Structure formats: C-alpha cells, structure tokens
Amino acid sequence: MKHTRTASSAPGFALLEIILALALFSLVAVGMTQAIDAIARTSNDSRMEAQVLRVLESVLAEVAHQPEFKATSITFNPTADGIDASATIEKVKLITKDKVELDHMFRIRAEAWISDGRSRRMKRSMETYVYSPHSPI
C-alpha cells in the first residue's frame, strides 16, 4: 500500500522547514557577526601598532642623530594620536674579542605607547648603539 501525504500534514511540514531554515540562518548570522567583529578589532590593533612603531622610529632617529651624547632621559610630547614616547641615552662599555674597549659608545633606548589614562597599552621599544667620537667620555 502506498503512503501519500495528505493535505493536513503538508502545512506542518512546511512550518518545520521554515523553523529549521531560520535556525540555520541565525547560527550563520551570529558566526559571521563574531567574525566581522574580530576582523575589525584586529584591523584596529594593527593600525594602532603601526602608529606606535612610526612614532618609535621617529624618536629613535631624532635622538640618534645628535652631534653629541650624554647620559640622559628625554620625554616627548604626546602626538595628535595620543602616543607618548621617551628615550634614554647611556654610555656603555663594549669590549671587542681582542679585549679592546670601544670608547664613545652610547646605547639609545626609545619607548612609545598609547595611554588609556591609567595604564600604558601597546607599549613597544627599540634600541640602538651609536658611536659618537665628539661626545665627552
């Protein structure tokens, strides 16, 4: 004997299909929303890090190209983007493999960060060594 659908069971089956389709669409929509949010946060963090690194490179270049060095700390004004920076210069004692001390060597360490009022976030630092024969020992 053949079973066929009756007119009375068809509307219930269609309602079930609609409910399942809405549930599936909802799951996909929630997943896509979370993915887009994560992409936006990552993009914002990358942009902020690039800004911090540009300021950091600028500070390091500005300090490293001075005609004379002395041990000191320098604080820079915040940029328009709210990025703070500082640099420290210190005399270092470097010795070669041949046990010869290198005179007039200075280490420059630059730091840049974004402050949120209470703490420093996205803090980055760079350092370099500079030979400065005209600087006092």
N, C-alpha and C positions, 0 to 999 in steps of 0.2 A: 504494500500500500504506500502510495506517495504522500509525503507531507508537504504541504504548501503553506505559505504564510497567509494568515487571514488578515483582513483589513484592520482588525482591532489590535494586533500585535505590532504592526508597522510603525505607528506613531511612537510607541515606547522605545523601539529600537532606534529610531532617528534621534530621539531625545538623548539616549545613551551615547550615540556617536557624537552629538554636539557637545555634551559634557566632557567626554574624553578629549575632543579636539581643543576645547577651551583650557583644559588642564594642561595638555601638552604645550599649547601656545604660552600659557602662563609660566611654565617651567623654563621655556626657551627665553622668554622676555626677561625673567629675573636673572638668568645666567648672562644674557647679553648686557643688561644694565650693570651688573657687577664687573664684567669685563671692561666695559667702557669707562667705568669709574676708576678701575685700576690703571688703565692706559692714561687717563687724564692725570692721575697722581704721579705716575712715573714720568710723564712728559713735564709736569711742573717741577718735579725734583731735578730732572736733568737740566732744565733751563736755569734753575737757581744755582746748581753746582757749576754750570758754565760761567755764570756771572761771578761767582766767588773766585773761580780759577782765573778769570780775566783780571780781577782786582789784585789777586795774589801775584800774578806775573808782573803786573804794572808796578806794584810796591817793590818787589824784588829787583826789578830793573832800575827803578829810581834810586834805590839805596845802593845798589852795586856799582853805579856809575859816578859815585862821588870822587872828587880828586884826592881826598884824604879820609882816613878812617880813624875812629877812636871808639873804645868800648862804650856803648850807649844803647838806650831803648828809644824807639820812635813810635809815637801813636799818630795815626792818620785820622782825619775827619771822616765820618760816615759818608758813603756815596749816596746819590739820589735813590738808589735801590735799597738803602738801609744796610749796606755791607760795611762792617767795621774791619780795620786792619791795623796791624802793628808789626814792627820789625826790631830785632835785636842784633847788635854788632858786637862781636867779642874777638879778642886776639886769641889765636890758637897756636899751640906749639906742635908743629909737624916735623917728623924726622924721617929722612929717606932710608932706603935699605942700607946705604953706606954710612949710616949713623951721623948724617949731616943735618943740622937743624935748619929749617927754612924760616928765615926772618920775614917780617912784614906780611904774615898770612892772617887773614881775618875770616871768620865764619859769619855769614849773614843768614838769619832765620826769619822768614816772614810768615805771618799767620793772618788769615782772613776768615770771617764768619758772619753769619746772619744772626742777629739777636731777636728774641721774641719778648724782650722785656726782662725776663727772669734768668734765662739761660742762653748759652750760645748753642745754636744748632747749625749743622752743616759746616763745621769748622775744618779747615784744610790748612796745611802748612807746606812750605818749601824751604830748602836751604841751599846755599852755595858757598864756595870758598873763593876768596879773592886775594890776589897778590897786589899789594899797594906799597911800592918802594918809597913813596913820598910821605907816608904816614909815620908819625912818631912811634917809636917802639915802646 
